[in-house]
Every structure is written in C-alpha cells, then in structure tokens.
C-alpha cells in the first residue's frame, strides 16, 4: 500500500512539473496566470483561496487517481449519491399497448359491458371451468380499465346472477341486457363470452359483430386480444345473436376461448391471462374511438 502511495507521489511530481514548465516556456504565461487558471476549477467543493498544489493533489487523488487505483478509499466501491446529476428518463411503451391509467382518453363515452350468462344459466361448463365465471372475471377487469380511462361503464351484472328476474325466459333475459344498453344511450356494447365445441381439440379466440355494422370495432378488439394473449386467432365474423342485432350502437360479442379445450380452459381460469384478455379488449376499444 505505502509503496503504491510513493509511486503515485512520484508520478504526481513529474506530472505537475510537466504541466507548469511547458506552460511557462512555450506560452510565456506568467506563474500568476497558471495559478489563476488552475485555481478556476469547476470541481464542486474546492475552496478558491487554497494553495494551487493542494488543489492539484486533491483533484488528482480524490477525484481521479483515488477512485481509479482504489488506494485511498479503504477498499470501498464508489456509489451514486442522491445528488447525482444523472437523470434517468423512463422509456415509452414499446409494444403498442394503450395505457389504461387516469388518461381520460375515453372521457364522455358510455360503454355497456355485458358478462354473458350468470345465475341459473352458467353457460358452457367443461374441464372444471364455468363460462359465467370466466365472463364475469374478465368483464370486471375490463370495467376497471375503462373507468380509469374516463369512460362511464354500465355493467349488465356484477355478480353471479341473471340480469332479468330469476325464472324469466331466455328471451326476457337477453332483452333486459339490450334494454340496459339502449336506456343508457350507450356509445358501445361489449358482450363477453367463453366458447365450447364437441371437439375438444378446437381452441382460439373470435369476435362477432352485427351484420352490416361494427366490423371495424370487432377487428380492433380481436387484433388487440391476440396481441396481448398470443391466442390462436379465429378471426371476426358477422352474427345474428340477439344482443347484437337488437342494439343500435356499435356492438360486439367476444368469445375469449373454448372451455371444452383442456389447455384453454386452464388459461381462462388464470387471473393473469384474464387480465391480458381485458387489456386486449380495452386497447381495441380505445383504438376504435381514436381512429
């Protein structure tokens, strides 16, 4: 350790000599000018009245050689101080995902979210998965995202129940959902469902729209669900479902996946996957209103 210090001191003497002597000879600068120049250090913490050689030693030892050779710091690694001038700028979103923070991007929009089935009508049930539960879980996540973006969200149901009074016919149940959308002068109606097929090998996500309208909305939502989830894209298609053909505002019915497929049934029960579906629907809605 001490031999290292002696070596550094010797190097410093040579360095100082080579700094001052050439300045005097080559540039005919006075010693006062040299001292004044060296004394005008921009390093914070130096006293302007200190001896110039103290400044040189302090500068080289404390700021340059010490940290490099690690001989005067007790072996401690240098760390960034709280007053570091370095500023870290967060990177912008890089995947096209629409922020669902308090952005107000959907302010002024009324959106009806319709979790399909519920109560005495559980929908498709297979592989330990009940459609009505999947539909409600994703719809509640979607509600929260839409609300944070400024939309007024009306849910046809927020618990495991039918929408029309218990014991009503299927026609009355579906008509009640349409009435909620119409009575609230909704700007959009989104019905959320899970699919089923006798063939358990079939899986994927699809989005339906009323024939002759809302195809753009369906395309945006379908595309963004696939982006978020990586699910098999089964595309969009016109359909004559009651809630689509009887609503006057842009309407879609999302089939998130097949409970009849074992692997997809597991995904539809997973909370993080449900959130991805909700995010995809949300992204599609925002892009539809802002395109």
Phi, psi and omega in degrees: 000311182292324177297325176296321180294316180299317180299318180293320178298319178298317178299322180296316180302315179297318181297316180295316179301318182286340177281312188282313186301310180298328180295318181292319185281310188282325186248002178051035178276141179288157178300325179299321179292320178298314180297319179297320179294314180292327181288342181274047182290143178265001180287127183293144173100356181271140179272123184298340182266003183286159177297142184298325181288327174298321180295319180296314181297314180299316181299312184288318182286308188284325188257336187241292187288321181304305179297327182288310183273345178057044184252348181241007185252014178066018177083005182278140176283148177286146181230160177281128181275161179300336182267016181302134181285353182286126180250133179261121180259119180301143177285147178286162176306139186244006184240009179083359181293136179275131178295138178245029173285193183285064187272337183072012184296338180247017180300135180094352180263138174251122184236126176265123177253125189241097174289114184298148176066202181123156179063234182286354179243087186284352184076210181286136179230123181193153176050040178071017183236131178254126184305314184303324179291315178301313183301315183291317182300314180291320182297323178292322175295318178297318178305313183295320179295316180295320180296317179296335179273005174100357182284151167273120184249128176246122179264136175287333171204150178236004177222177180279085181209166171282161180273314172282163178307142180305135181097355178290160178286166178299321178300317179293322179298313181290321179298325179296322179294318178296319180300322180298318180293315183291318183292338179263007181049048185296147174274344181198148177234123182235114179257131187247126184222166169242149187259171177205151179208144177301335178269108184290351180279348182277134179206167180132173183246140177218157180227131181253154179218157179291139183303128176091356179202162176069011181295325179295318177300314180300318180296316180297314182293314180301313182300319183283330173297316180296320177301316184284320189261335187073016180292162175294130184272107178265007170082190178242157182202145173290150181210162182248028177303145184307313185289342177273315185282347182251003174261142184266344180268167175307129187222145175219158173233116183264125171258102190292328183172176185257117175291342179283347176265123186304315183291319181288329177298320178297315179299318183293342175271347186277129185296319181292325178290321176300321179294323178296320178298312180300320179295320178297316178298314179302311180302317180296321179295315180298315181294325178297314183287340184248018179255000000 
